[in-house]
Amino acid sequence: MNDNAAGTIRETVAEDRERAVAFLAELVRTPTDNPPGDLAPAAERIASLLEELGFEVERHPVPTERVHAVGMTSCTNLVVRRRFAKAGPRIALNAHGDVVPPGAGWSVDPYAAEIRDGWMYGRGVAVSKSDIASYAFAMRALEPLAADLAGGVELHVTFDEETGGEIGPRWLLEQGIVRPDLALCAGFSWQVVDAHNGCLHLEVTVRGRSAHAALPGTGIDALEAATAALAALYEQRHALAREVSKVPGIGSPQLTVGLIEGGINTNVVPDRVAFRLDRRLIPEERGEEVEAALAALIREAVAKVPGATVEIRRVLLAEPLRPLPGGERLAASLTRHARAVLGEPVPTGGVPLYTDARHYAAAGVPVVLYGAGPRSIEEANAHRADERLPLDILPKATEVVARAVADLLWRN
């Protein structure tokens, strides 16, 4: 891509600036809370907004049984395609429209898209409705260059990231609705992300036999057995701190027991105790291997209480995002153009989260994350009250994405 093309992109983005802000405001004003996850009506509204920008929008409803299986009520994925030439790569831009519920503590209406001191406030404004906007307007910025581009670009707007991406990117890929060669997914920091953690959720149910508290020896104390398992898990938690990923920004594996319940009454030996644990996986780990090791650790600990039994059920396994060959081209283009647009170095690295970008990688599609989010999720108040986005970053991120895509699609 030459300097004239970069200048054309900048001019087009600048001309669209107010329209992009208005578009983002309408996205924020469209509630997309997940849960409850009744998102087909919101998808229709967002499809209409995209059509008002001149896009042809494909609507792909997910079968009800698949939707219910992930705890949602309704879901329709949106796909916008722009093919410049038959030859050349297809680059997907994926951002999710669903958001966590707003919760308490807001100083503004979470659905009002209020602008204060150059920041727009609202649930989802940073994660990740800003990238629906930045990606859509990046596609618009490519139009003046269409004759010089090969391949094509697609916008994938999905609505299930907060429940794992199983009926969003994964479903679109499994059904063969989309087959990109490269993918760029919504970001939330000023770095280009090429790796992130995975996550394993296990539900552990320890069973014993109830007895009167006056005669505890006649029962089997499920809490005693569960306590042994918890002690073993916490011991491992401390040991995990000594393991550090080689990927910058990832850090160590993490283990958290976040939920526990059980027992019958104060004067009864507990016959059942259940807890759920969250184990974050670094890219060097494999989910099934970690799961097997955790299960063995828990079973060995519970066996110390004669008669106690344990059931272990997988609730979630999201493998880490690991770089694939070919992704470095997209990452390099993004970092180069981000430096040119933002005037400062933008690194490539990992983040200790997990996203639905992993589904593209699992399908063999090299993928990285980058978008309009601010410098950190803390600055954005992501998933907290008063989520916000500095509006000056929206056109900059849009320009970076458009320039990077044009670079990769430029006819030689």
C-alpha positions as a Markdown table, in Angstrom:
| # | Residue | x | y | z |
|---|---|---|---|---|
| 1 | Met | 0.0 | 0.0 | 0.0 |
| 2 | Asn | 1.3 | 3.4 | -0.9 |
| 3 | Asp | 1.2 | 6.8 | 0.9 |
| 4 | Asn | -1.6 | 8.0 | -1.3 |
| 5 | Ala | -3.8 | 5.1 | -0.3 |
| 6 | Ala | -3.0 | 5.8 | 3.4 |
| 7 | Gly | -4.0 | 9.4 | 2.9 |
| 8 | Thr | -7.3 | 8.3 | 1.2 |
| 9 | Ile | -8.1 | 6.1 | 4.2 |
| 10 | Arg | -7.4 | 8.9 | 6.7 |
| 11 | Glu | -9.6 | 11.3 | 4.7 |
| 12 | Thr | -12.5 | 8.8 | 4.5 |
| 13 | Val | -12.3 | 8.0 | 8.2 |
| 14 | Ala | -12.3 | 11.7 | 9.1 |
| 15 | Glu | -15.3 | 12.3 | 6.9 |
| 16 | Asp | -17.2 | 9.5 | 8.6 |
| 17 | Arg | -16.2 | 10.5 | 12.2 |
| 18 | Glu | -19.5 | 11.9 | 13.4 |
| 19 | Arg | -21.4 | 9.2 | 11.7 |
| 20 | Ala | -19.3 | 6.6 | 13.4 |
| 21 | Val | -19.9 | 8.1 | 16.8 |
| 22 | Ala | -23.6 | 8.2 | 16.1 |
| 23 | Phe | -23.6 | 4.6 | 15.0 |
| 24 | Leu | -21.7 | 3.6 | 18.2 |
| 25 | Ala | -24.2 | 5.5 | 20.3 |
| 26 | Glu | -27.1 | 3.5 | 18.6 |
| 27 | Leu | -25.3 | 0.3 | 19.4 |
| 28 | Val | -25.0 | 1.2 | 23.0 |
| 29 | Arg | -28.7 | 2.2 | 23.1 |
| 30 | Thr | -29.6 | -1.3 | 21.9 |
| 31 | Pro | -29.6 | -3.5 | 25.0 |
| 32 | Thr | -27.8 | -6.8 | 24.4 |
| 33 | Asp | -27.4 | -8.2 | 27.9 |
| 34 | Asn | -26.2 | -11.8 | 28.1 |
| 35 | Pro | -27.7 | -13.2 | 30.3 |
| 36 | Pro | -30.6 | -13.4 | 29.6 |
| 37 | Gly | -29.3 | -13.7 | 26.1 |
| 38 | Asp | -32.5 | -13.0 | 24.1 |
| 39 | Leu | -30.5 | -11.4 | 21.3 |
| 40 | Ala | -32.2 | -12.1 | 18.0 |
| 41 | Pro | -34.2 | -8.8 | 18.2 |
| 42 | Ala | -31.1 | -6.8 | 19.0 |
| 43 | Ala | -29.3 | -8.5 | 16.0 |
| 44 | Glu | -32.1 | -7.4 | 13.8 |
| 45 | Arg | -31.7 | -3.8 | 15.0 |
| 46 | Ile | -28.0 | -3.9 | 14.5 |
| 47 | Ala | -28.4 | -5.4 | 11.0 |
| 48 | Ser | -30.7 | -2.4 | 10.1 |
| 49 | Leu | -28.1 | 0.0 | 11.4 |
| 50 | Leu | -25.5 | -1.7 | 9.1 |
| 51 | Glu | -27.8 | -1.6 | 6.2 |
| 52 | Glu | -28.2 | 2.2 | 6.7 |
| 53 | Leu | -24.5 | 2.4 | 6.2 |
| 54 | Gly | -24.9 | 0.7 | 2.8 |
| 55 | Phe | -24.0 | -2.8 | 3.7 |
| 56 | Glu | -25.7 | -6.0 | 2.5 |
| 57 | Val | -26.2 | -7.9 | 5.7 |
| 58 | Glu | -26.7 | -11.7 | 6.0 |
| 59 | Arg | -28.7 | -12.9 | 8.9 |
| 60 | His | -27.9 | -16.4 | 10.2 |
| 61 | Pro | -30.3 | -17.5 | 13.0 |
| 62 | Val | -28.9 | -20.3 | 15.3 |
| 63 | Pro | -31.2 | -23.3 | 15.9 |
| 64 | Thr | -33.1 | -23.0 | 19.1 |
| 65 | Glu | -31.7 | -26.2 | 20.6 |
| 66 | Arg | -28.2 | -25.0 | 20.1 |
| 67 | Val | -29.0 | -21.6 | 21.7 |
| 68 | His | -30.7 | -23.2 | 24.7 |
| 69 | Ala | -27.7 | -25.6 | 25.2 |
| 70 | Val | -25.5 | -22.6 | 26.0 |
| 71 | Gly | -28.1 | -21.0 | 28.3 |
| 72 | Met | -29.3 | -18.3 | 25.9 |
| 73 | Thr | -32.8 | -17.6 | 24.5 |
| 74 | Ser | -32.2 | -16.5 | 20.9 |
| 75 | Cys | -29.3 | -15.7 | 18.7 |
| 76 | Thr | -28.8 | -14.5 | 15.2 |
| 77 | Asn | -25.3 | -13.9 | 13.8 |
| 78 | Leu | -24.6 | -11.2 | 11.1 |
| 79 | Val | -22.2 | -11.4 | 8.2 |
| 80 | Val | -21.2 | -8.7 | 5.8 |
| 81 | Arg | -19.0 | -9.5 | 2.9 |
| 82 | Arg | -17.0 | -7.3 | 0.5 |
| 83 | Arg | -15.2 | -9.2 | -2.3 |
| 84 | Phe | -12.7 | -7.1 | -4.3 |
| 85 | Ala | -11.4 | -9.9 | -6.5 |
| 86 | Lys | -11.7 | -13.7 | -6.7 |
| 87 | Ala | -7.9 | -14.1 | -6.1 |
| 88 | Gly | -6.5 | -13.1 | -2.7 |
| 89 | Pro | -7.1 | -13.7 | 1.0 |
| 90 | Arg | -10.3 | -13.2 | 2.8 |
| 91 | Ile | -9.9 | -11.4 | 6.1 |
| 92 | Ala | -12.6 | -11.6 | 8.8 |
| 93 | Leu | -13.3 | -8.8 | 11.3 |
| 94 | Asn | -15.1 | -10.2 | 14.3 |
| 95 | Ala | -16.7 | -8.3 | 17.1 |
| 96 | His | -19.3 | -9.4 | 19.6 |
| 97 | Gly | -22.5 | -7.5 | 20.3 |
| 98 | Asp | -23.5 | -9.2 | 23.6 |
| 99 | Val | -22.5 | -7.6 | 26.9 |
| 100 | Val | -22.6 | -8.5 | 30.6 |
| 101 | Pro | -25.6 | -7.0 | 32.5 |
| 102 | Pro | -24.8 | -3.4 | 33.7 |
| 103 | Gly | -25.1 | -4.1 | 37.4 |
| 104 | Ala | -25.2 | -1.4 | 40.1 |
| 105 | Gly | -23.1 | 1.7 | 40.7 |
| 106 | Trp | -23.5 | 3.6 | 37.5 |
| 107 | Ser | -23.4 | 7.4 | 37.5 |
| 108 | Val | -25.1 | 7.5 | 34.1 |
| 109 | Asp | -27.8 | 5.5 | 32.3 |
| 110 | Pro | -25.9 | 2.5 | 31.0 |
| 111 | Tyr | -27.9 | 2.6 | 27.8 |
| 112 | Ala | -27.9 | 6.3 | 27.1 |
| 113 | Ala | -24.5 | 6.6 | 25.4 |
| 114 | Glu | -23.8 | 9.8 | 27.3 |
| 115 | Ile | -20.7 | 11.7 | 26.2 |
| 116 | Arg | -18.7 | 13.4 | 29.0 |
| 117 | Asp | -15.3 | 15.1 | 28.6 |
| 118 | Gly | -14.7 | 13.3 | 25.3 |
| 119 | Trp | -15.6 | 9.8 | 26.6 |
| 120 | Met | -18.7 | 7.9 | 25.7 |
| 121 | Tyr | -20.3 | 6.0 | 28.6 |
| 122 | Gly | -22.4 | 2.9 | 28.4 |
| 123 | Arg | -22.5 | -0.9 | 28.7 |
| 124 | Gly | -20.6 | -2.4 | 25.9 |
| 125 | Val | -19.1 | 0.8 | 24.5 |
| 126 | Ala | -15.6 | -0.6 | 24.9 |
| 127 | Val | -16.2 | -4.3 | 25.0 |
| 128 | Ser | -17.0 | -4.7 | 22.2 |
| 129 | Lys | -19.5 | -2.4 | 20.4 |
| 130 | Ser | -16.7 | 0.0 | 19.7 |
| 131 | Asp | -15.2 | -2.6 | 17.4 |
| 132 | Ile | -18.4 | -3.3 | 15.6 |
| 133 | Ala | -18.1 | 0.4 | 14.7 |
| 134 | Ser | -14.4 | 0.5 | 14.0 |
| 135 | Tyr | -14.6 | -2.6 | 11.8 |
| 136 | Ala | -17.7 | -1.4 | 9.9 |
| 137 | Phe | -16.2 | 2.0 | 9.2 |
| 138 | Ala | -12.8 | 0.5 | 8.3 |
| 139 | Met | -14.7 | -1.5 | 5.6 |
| 140 | Arg | -16.2 | 1.8 | 4.4 |
| 141 | Ala | -12.8 | 3.4 | 4.3 |
| 142 | Leu | -11.6 | 0.6 | 1.9 |
| 143 | Glu | -14.2 | 1.4 | -0.8 |
| 144 | Pro | -12.2 | 4.2 | -2.5 |
| 145 | Leu | -9.3 | 1.7 | -2.9 |
| 146 | Ala | -11.4 | -1.2 | -4.2 |
| 147 | Ala | -9.8 | -1.2 | -7.7 |
| 148 | Asp | -6.4 | -1.7 | -6.0 |
| 149 | Leu | -7.4 | -4.5 | -3.7 |
| 150 | Ala | -7.5 | -8.3 | -4.1 |
| 151 | Gly | -9.3 | -10.9 | -2.0 |
| 152 | Gly | -12.0 | -9.6 | 0.3 |
| 153 | Val | -13.0 | -8.6 | 3.8 |
| 154 | Glu | -15.9 | -9.8 | 6.0 |
| 155 | Leu | -17.5 | -8.4 | 9.1 |
| 156 | His | -18.8 | -11.1 | 11.6 |
| 157 | Val | -21.0 | -9.7 | 14.3 |
| 158 | Thr | -21.8 | -12.4 | 16.8 |
| 159 | Phe | -23.7 | -12.4 | 20.1 |
| 160 | Asp | -22.4 | -15.0 | 22.4 |
| 161 | Glu | -18.9 | -14.1 | 23.5 |
| 162 | Glu | -20.0 | -13.7 | 27.1 |
| 163 | Thr | -21.1 | -17.4 | 27.1 |
| 164 | Gly | -18.1 | -18.7 | 25.2 |
| 165 | Gly | -18.5 | -18.1 | 21.5 |
| 166 | Glu | -19.9 | -21.6 | 20.8 |
| 167 | Ile | -22.9 | -20.4 | 18.8 |
| 168 | Gly | -21.1 | -17.4 | 17.3 |
| 169 | Pro | -17.7 | -17.8 | 15.6 |
| 170 | Arg | -17.6 | -21.5 | 16.2 |
| 171 | Trp | -21.0 | -22.1 | 14.7 |
| 172 | Leu | -20.4 | -19.9 | 11.7 |
| 173 | Leu | -17.1 | -21.8 | 11.0 |
| 174 | Glu | -18.6 | -25.3 | 11.6 |
| 175 | Gln | -21.5 | -24.6 | 9.3 |
| 176 | Gly | -19.2 | -23.4 | 6.6 |
| 177 | Ile | -20.9 | -20.0 | 6.4 |
| 178 | Val | -17.6 | -18.3 | 6.7 |
| 179 | Arg | -14.1 | -19.5 | 5.6 |
| 180 | Pro | -11.6 | -16.7 | 6.2 |
| 181 | Asp | -7.9 | -17.0 | 5.7 |
| 182 | Leu | -7.1 | -14.5 | 8.4 |
| 183 | Ala | -9.1 | -13.1 | 11.3 |
| 184 | Leu | -9.0 | -10.0 | 13.4 |
| 185 | Cys | -11.1 | -10.0 | 16.6 |
| 186 | Ala | -12.2 | -7.3 | 19.0 |
| 187 | Gly | -9.5 | -5.9 | 21.2 |
| 188 | Phe | -9.5 | -4.0 | 24.5 |
| 189 | Ser | -6.0 | -2.6 | 24.8 |
| 190 | Trp | -3.4 | -0.7 | 22.7 |
| 191 | Gln | -1.4 | -3.8 | 22.0 |
| 192 | Val | -1.9 | -6.4 | 19.3 |
| 193 | Val | -2.8 | -9.7 | 21.0 |
| 194 | Asp | -1.6 | -12.9 | 19.4 |
| 195 | Ala | -2.0 | -15.2 | 22.5 |
| 196 | His | -4.3 | -15.5 | 25.5 |
| 197 | Asn | -5.1 | -17.8 | 28.3 |
| 198 | Gly | -7.6 | -20.6 | 28.2 |
| 199 | Cys | -10.0 | -21.5 | 31.0 |
| 200 | Leu | -11.2 | -24.7 | 32.6 |
| 201 | His | -14.3 | -24.7 | 34.9 |
| 202 | Leu | -15.0 | -27.9 | 36.9 |
| 203 | Glu | -17.9 | -28.7 | 39.2 |
| 204 | Val | -16.9 | -30.9 | 42.1 |
| 205 | Thr | -19.5 | -32.7 | 44.1 |
| 206 | Val | -18.3 | -34.6 | 47.3 |
| 207 | Arg | -20.8 | -37.0 | 48.9 |
| 208 | Gly | -20.8 | -38.6 | 52.3 |
| 209 | Arg | -23.6 | -39.8 | 54.6 |
| 210 | Ser | -25.5 | -37.6 | 57.0 |
| 211 | Ala | -25.6 | -38.3 | 60.8 |
| 212 | His | -26.7 | -36.6 | 64.0 |
| 213 | Ala | -24.1 | -34.1 | 65.2 |
| 214 | Ala | -24.1 | -35.9 | 68.5 |
| 215 | Leu | -22.8 | -39.0 | 66.8 |
| 216 | Pro | -20.7 | -37.7 | 63.9 |
| 217 | Gly | -18.8 | -41.0 | 63.7 |
| 218 | Thr | -21.9 | -42.8 | 62.4 |
| 219 | Gly | -21.8 | -40.6 | 59.3 |
| 220 | Ile | -19.3 | -39.8 | 56.5 |
| 221 | Asp | -18.5 | -36.1 | 56.6 |
| 222 | Ala | -18.6 | -34.7 | 53.0 |
| 223 | Leu | -17.3 | -31.4 | 54.2 |
| 224 | Glu | -14.2 | -33.0 | 55.7 |
| 225 | Ala | -13.5 | -34.7 | 52.4 |
| 226 | Ala | -14.2 | -31.5 | 50.5 |
| 227 | Thr | -11.8 | -29.6 | 52.8 |
| 228 | Ala | -9.1 | -32.1 | 52.0 |
| 229 | Ala | -9.6 | -31.5 | 48.3 |
| 230 | Leu | -9.7 | -27.7 | 48.8 |
| 231 | Ala | -6.4 | -27.9 | 50.8 |
| 232 | Ala | -4.8 | -29.8 | 48.0 |
| 233 | Leu | -6.1 | -27.3 | 45.4 |
| 234 | Tyr | -4.9 | -24.3 | 47.3 |
| 235 | Glu | -1.5 | -25.9 | 47.7 |
| 236 | Gln | -1.3 | -26.3 | 44.0 |
| 237 | Arg | -2.5 | -22.7 | 43.5 |
| 238 | His | 0.6 | -21.5 | 45.3 |
| 239 | Ala | 2.8 | -23.8 | 43.3 |
| 240 | Leu | 1.4 | -22.5 | 40.0 |
| 241 | Ala | 2.8 | -19.0 | 40.8 |
| 242 | Arg | 6.3 | -20.5 | 40.1 |
| 243 | Glu | 5.3 | -21.3 | 36.5 |
| 244 | Val | 5.5 | -18.4 | 34.1 |
| 245 | Ser | 4.5 | -18.4 | 30.5 |
| 246 | Lys | 7.1 | -17.5 | 27.9 |
| 247 | Val | 4.5 | -15.3 | 26.2 |
| 248 | Pro | 4.9 | -11.7 | 27.3 |
| 249 | Gly | 1.8 | -10.4 | 29.2 |
| 250 | Ile | 0.4 | -13.8 | 30.1 |
| 251 | Gly | 2.0 | -14.5 | 33.5 |
| 252 | Ser | 1.3 | -17.6 | 35.5 |
| 253 | Pro | -1.6 | -20.2 | 35.5 |
| 254 | Gln | -4.3 | -19.3 | 38.0 |
| 255 | Leu | -6.7 | -21.4 | 40.2 |
| 256 | Thr | -9.7 | -20.0 | 42.0 |
| 257 | Val | -12.5 | -21.7 | 43.8 |
| 258 | Gly | -15.3 | -19.3 | 43.3 |
| 259 | Leu | -18.5 | -21.0 | 44.5 |
| 260 | Ile | -19.2 | -23.5 | 47.3 |
| 261 | Glu | -22.4 | -24.8 | 48.9 |
| 262 | Gly | -23.6 | -27.8 | 50.9 |
| 263 | Gly | -24.7 | -29.2 | 54.2 |
| 264 | Ile | -28.2 | -29.7 | 55.7 |
| 265 | Asn | -28.2 | -28.0 | 59.0 |
| 266 | Thr | -25.9 | -26.9 | 61.8 |
| 267 | Asn | -26.5 | -30.1 | 63.8 |
| 268 | Val | -26.2 | -32.6 | 60.9 |
| 269 | Val | -23.1 | -34.1 | 59.4 |
| 270 | Pro | -23.0 | -32.8 | 55.8 |
| 271 | Asp | -23.8 | -35.5 | 53.3 |
| 272 | Arg | -23.0 | -33.3 | 50.2 |
| 273 | Val | -20.7 | -30.4 | 49.4 |
| 274 | Ala | -20.2 | -29.0 | 45.9 |
| 275 | Phe | -17.9 | -26.3 | 44.7 |
| 276 | Arg | -16.8 | -24.9 | 41.3 |
| 277 | Leu | -13.3 | -24.0 | 40.4 |
| 278 | Asp | -11.8 | -21.8 | 37.7 |
| 279 | Arg | -8.4 | -22.8 | 36.3 |
| 280 | Arg | -6.7 | -20.4 | 33.9 |
| 281 | Leu | -4.5 | -22.1 | 31.3 |
| 282 | Ile | -1.3 | -20.5 | 29.9 |
| 283 | Pro | -0.6 | -21.1 | 26.2 |
| 284 | Glu | 2.0 | -23.8 | 27.0 |
| 285 | Glu | -0.7 | -26.0 | 28.7 |
| 286 | Arg | -3.3 | -28.4 | 27.2 |
| 287 | Gly | -6.7 | -28.3 | 28.7 |
| 288 | Glu | -7.4 | -32.0 | 28.8 |
| 289 | Glu | -4.0 | -32.7 | 30.5 |
| 290 | Val | -4.7 | -30.0 | 33.1 |
| 291 | Glu | -8.2 | -31.4 | 33.7 |
| 292 | Ala | -6.9 | -35.0 | 34.2 |
| 293 | Ala | -4.2 | -33.8 | 36.7 |
| 294 | Leu | -6.8 | -31.8 | 38.7 |
| 295 | Ala | -9.2 | -34.7 | 38.8 |
| 296 | Ala | -6.5 | -37.0 | 40.0 |
| 297 | Leu | -5.5 | -34.5 | 42.7 |
| 298 | Ile | -9.1 | -34.1 | 43.9 |
| 299 | Arg | -9.8 | -37.8 | 43.9 |
| 300 | Glu | -6.7 | -38.6 | 45.9 |
| 301 | Ala | -7.5 | -36.0 | 48.5 |
| 302 | Val | -11.2 | -37.1 | 48.9 |
| 303 | Ala | -10.0 | -40.7 | 49.3 |
| 304 | Lys | -8.4 | -39.7 | 52.6 |
| 305 | Val | -11.9 | -39.8 | 54.1 |
| 306 | Pro | -13.1 | -43.4 | 54.0 |
| 307 | Gly | -16.5 | -43.8 | 52.4 |
| 308 | Ala | -16.6 | -40.4 | 50.7 |
| 309 | Thr | -17.0 | -40.2 | 47.0 |
| 310 | Val | -16.6 | -37.5 | 44.4 |
| 311 | Glu | -18.0 | -36.6 | 41.1 |
| 312 | Ile | -16.2 | -34.2 | 38.8 |
| 313 | Arg | -18.0 | -32.5 | 35.9 |
| 314 | Arg | -16.5 | -30.3 | 33.2 |
| 315 | Val | -18.5 | -27.1 | 32.8 |
| 316 | Leu | -16.3 | -25.3 | 30.4 |
| 317 | Leu | -13.0 | -25.9 | 28.6 |
| 318 | Ala | -11.7 | -23.0 | 26.5 |
| 319 | Glu | -8.3 | -23.8 | 25.1 |
| 320 | Pro | -5.7 | -21.0 | 25.1 |
| 321 | Leu | -5.1 | -18.9 | 22.0 |
| 322 | Arg | -1.8 | -19.8 | 20.5 |
| 323 | Pro | -0.2 | -18.1 | 17.5 |
| 324 | Leu | -0.6 | -19.9 | 14.1 |
| 325 | Pro | 1.7 | -19.5 | 11.1 |
| 326 | Gly | 0.5 | -16.6 | 9.0 |
| 327 | Gly | -0.8 | -14.6 | 11.9 |
| 328 | Glu | 2.5 | -12.8 | 12.2 |
| 329 | Arg | 1.8 | -10.9 | 8.9 |
| 330 | Leu | -1.4 | -9.5 | 10.2 |
| 331 | Ala | 0.2 | -8.6 | 13.6 |
| 332 | Ala | 3.1 | -6.9 | 11.9 |
| 333 | Ser | 0.9 | -4.9 | 9.6 |
| 334 | Leu | -1.2 | -3.8 | 12.6 |
| 335 | Thr | 1.7 | -2.8 | 14.7 |
| 336 | Arg | 3.3 | -0.9 | 11.9 |
| 337 | His | 0.2 | 1.1 | 11.0 |
| 338 | Ala | -0.7 | 1.6 | 14.7 |
| 339 | Arg | 2.6 | 3.2 | 15.3 |
| 340 | Ala | 2.2 | 5.5 | 12.3 |
| 341 | Val | -1.3 | 6.5 | 13.3 |
| 342 | Leu | -0.9 | 6.7 | 17.1 |
| 343 | Gly | 2.6 | 8.1 | 17.1 |
| 344 | Glu | 4.0 | 5.5 | 19.6 |
| 345 | Pro | 5.1 | 1.9 | 19.6 |
| 346 | Val | 2.3 | -0.7 | 19.8 |
| 347 | Pro | 3.7 | -4.1 | 20.9 |
| 348 | Thr | 2.5 | -7.6 | 20.2 |
| 349 | Gly | 1.9 | -9.9 | 23.2 |
| 350 | Gly | -0.5 | -11.9 | 25.2 |
| 351 | Val | -3.3 | -11.2 | 27.8 |
| 352 | Pro | -4.4 | -13.3 | 30.8 |
| 353 | Leu | -8.0 | -13.5 | 29.6 |
| 354 | Tyr | -9.8 | -15.8 | 27.2 |
| 355 | Thr | -12.0 | -14.7 | 24.2 |
| 356 | Asp | -13.9 | -16.3 | 21.4 |
| 357 | Ala | -11.0 | -15.5 | 19.0 |
| 358 | Arg | -9.8 | -19.0 | 19.9 |
| 359 | His | -12.5 | -20.6 | 17.7 |
| 360 | Tyr | -10.8 | -19.1 | 14.6 |
| 361 | Ala | -7.5 | -20.6 | 15.7 |
| 362 | Ala | -9.1 | -23.9 | 16.4 |
| 363 | Ala | -10.4 | -23.9 | 12.8 |
| 364 | Gly | -6.9 | -23.3 | 11.5 |
| 365 | Val | -7.4 | -19.6 | 10.9 |
| 366 | Pro | -4.5 | -17.3 | 12.1 |
| 367 | Val | -6.0 | -14.7 | 14.3 |
| 368 | Val | -5.0 | -11.7 | 16.4 |
| 369 | Leu | -6.9 | -9.1 | 18.5 |
| 370 | Tyr | -6.9 | -5.4 | 18.0 |
| 371 | Gly | -9.4 | -2.6 | 18.3 |
| 372 | Ala | -10.7 | 0.6 | 19.7 |
| 373 | Gly | -10.4 | -0.2 | 23.3 |
| 374 | Pro | -8.3 | 2.2 | 25.5 |
| 375 | Arg | -5.0 | 1.4 | 27.0 |
| 376 | Ser | -6.4 | -1.2 | 29.5 |
| 377 | Ile | -9.6 | -2.8 | 30.5 |
| 378 | Glu | -9.2 | -1.1 | 33.9 |
| 379 | Glu | -9.2 | 2.3 | 32.2 |
| 380 | Ala | -12.3 | 1.3 | 30.2 |
| 381 | Asn | -14.1 | 0.1 | 33.3 |
| 382 | Ala | -14.8 | -3.0 | 31.3 |
| 383 | His | -17.4 | -5.3 | 32.9 |
| 384 | Arg | -17.8 | -2.6 | 35.6 |
| 385 | Ala | -20.0 | 0.4 | 36.2 |
| 386 | Asp | -19.4 | 3.4 | 34.1 |
| 387 | Glu | -17.8 | 1.5 | 31.2 |
| 388 | Arg | -16.4 | 4.1 | 28.8 |
| 389 | Leu | -14.4 | 4.8 | 25.7 |
| 390 | Pro | -12.3 | 7.9 | 24.7 |
| 391 | Leu | -13.9 | 8.9 | 21.4 |
| 392 | Asp | -10.7 | 10.2 | 19.9 |
| 393 | Ile | -9.5 | 6.6 | 19.7 |
| 394 | Leu | -12.4 | 5.4 | 17.5 |
| 395 | Pro | -11.2 | 7.0 | 14.3 |
| 396 | Lys | -7.6 | 6.1 | 15.0 |
| 397 | Ala | -8.4 | 2.4 | 15.5 |
| 398 | Thr | -10.6 | 2.5 | 12.4 |
| 399 | Glu | -7.7 | 3.9 | 10.4 |
| 400 | Val | -5.3 | 1.4 | 11.7 |
| 401 | Val | -7.5 | -1.5 | 10.9 |
| 402 | Ala | -8.3 | -0.2 | 7.4 |
| 403 | Arg | -4.7 | 0.4 | 6.6 |
| 404 | Ala | -3.6 | -3.0 | 7.8 |
| 405 | Val | -6.3 | -4.8 | 5.8 |
| 406 | Ala | -5.5 | -2.7 | 2.7 |
| 407 | Asp | -1.8 | -3.6 | 3.2 |
| 408 | Leu | -2.6 | -7.3 | 3.1 |
| 409 | Leu | -5.0 | -7.1 | 0.2 |
| 410 | Trp | -3.0 | -4.7 | -1.9 |
| 411 | Arg | -2.4 | -5.8 | -5.5 |
| 412 | Asn | 1.3 | -6.2 | -6.2 |
